[in-house]
C-alpha cells in the first residue's frame, strides 16, 4: 500500500493522480513503496535467544529449588520424620531430632519407650497446634510442650532460615531433678555416672535426668557392718523426683547392771560406753556379730559379760549383764563406788528398762532390778499384767536422781524427778511430772528395789 507524499491520502496501486489533492504519482515512489512493502523481516539475533532461554531455565530452577527447600524445612515433614521413627522403633533416628543437656542423665532406649508409649500422641497434637499458630501469627518465641500430667517435656523454638523464607523448629528435652535422702550417715548414692555422699535424713539433689529406667545403688557403713541398697526406677516426666533410701537393718535396746562398761564388737573395743547408746544399730541383717561388754572396776579388775549374738527377731533387746557378786567384790575397796552412787545407777537403769516393760507388757525386763517378793515386785507385776492387750504408750523424757540418802548399812533412799508422756487408747496424751522415792536394799544378789513411793504428781493434758 502507498500514500500520497503531498497530502498523505491512500493511493490505489493503479492510481496515477491523488484523488484528494490531484498530485501526480511518480512511478519511482510507487516502485519504492512496493520495494518497502516487500522487504522481509530480520531474524532474532542468537544472543537474544540464548538470554531468553537462560532466563526461563533459571526461573524453573529457582521454582524447583524453592519447592525442595520448602519441603526440607517443613515442620510437618519434621514431625513426620519423628513419627516414622516412633512407628519403626528407630531410637537413634528419633533422638537425632532432639537436643539434650550434656550433664543430664539419659537412658536412650527407656526414654524412647517412655515417649512412644506415654507421651507421643499428646506431643504431636501440641506441636501441630503450635505450627498453625506460628504460621498465622509469627512470634519466634520459645514455646512449651508438656507431658500428659502437665510437666514441661520439651521447649520448642521456631527459627528463621534462608533469610526468613522458611521456618524450622528446634526440640530441646527438659530434664527433671532427682532428690534423695538416706536413713544413715555418710551414705554413698550412685545413679548412672552421678555419685553423691549424703548425711542422714538430709535431702540432697543428686542429678538432672530424663524420664526412663535407671538403677540406683547406695551403700553405707557403721561399727556394726556394711549396708547396701538397690532400686530399679521407672521415672516419668516430673519436675522433681524424691526418693528415700532406707537401708535394711534393725535396732535393739540394751540393758545392763553396769552402764559404764565398754561395748566390744567381734572382740574389738568400740571406745564407747553402754550408756552412750540409746539403742544399738542399725545392725545389718544376716550379720555374724559377737557382742560383749567389759568393765574395769575401781580396784583394777576387768569384768566381762557373756557374748551376745544380735538377731533381727530378738525384739526384747540385749542384756549385758555382769555377775553381781563379782561387781560387789571388785568394788569392795577404798576406791569403790559409794552406796548412794550404786543405788542411783540401779534406779536409772531400772527406769530405762521400765519404759520397754510397760510398752511391751513384759515384766521380765524389770524383774532383775526388784527385790524378790517385795512390794515393788508385786505391784509392778500386777500393773504390767493388767496392761496386756491395751493400746497405751509411754514415752519417757527425763529421769533424774535429785537426792540419795543412806538409811542404814543395807538401805539407800533415792528420790527422783521423772517426766513422761502417756498416750491412751483414744490417742489422748498427758504429760506427767512425778517425784518418787525408791527404797533400795543390798541383798545377796546386789542392790534391788524394795518399794516405790509417789510423793508428788503433776499432770497436763496435751490438746
Secondary structure, 3 states (H helix, E strand, C coil): CEECCCCCCEECCCCCECCCCCCECCHHHHHHHHHHHCCCCCCCCHHHHHHHHHHHHHHHHHHHHHHHHHHHCCHHHHHHHHHHHHHCCCHHHHHCCEECCCCCECCHHHHHHHHHHHHHHHHHHHHHHHHHHHHHCCCCCEEEEECCCCCEEEEEEEEEECCCCEEEEEEEECCEEEEEEECCCCEEEEECCEEEEECECCCEEEEEECCEEEEEEEEEEECCEEEEEEEEEEECCCCEEEEEECCCCEEECEEECCCCCEEEECCEEEEEEHHHCCCEEEECCCCCCCEEEEEECCCCCEEECCCECCCCCCCCCEEECCCHHHHHHHHCCCCCCCHHHHHHHHHHHHHHHHHHHHHCCCCHHHHCCECCCCHHHHHHHHHHHHCCCCCCEEEEEEEEEEEEEEEECCEEEEEEEEEEEEECCCCCEEEEEEEEEEEEEEECCEEEEEEEEEEEEEEEEEC
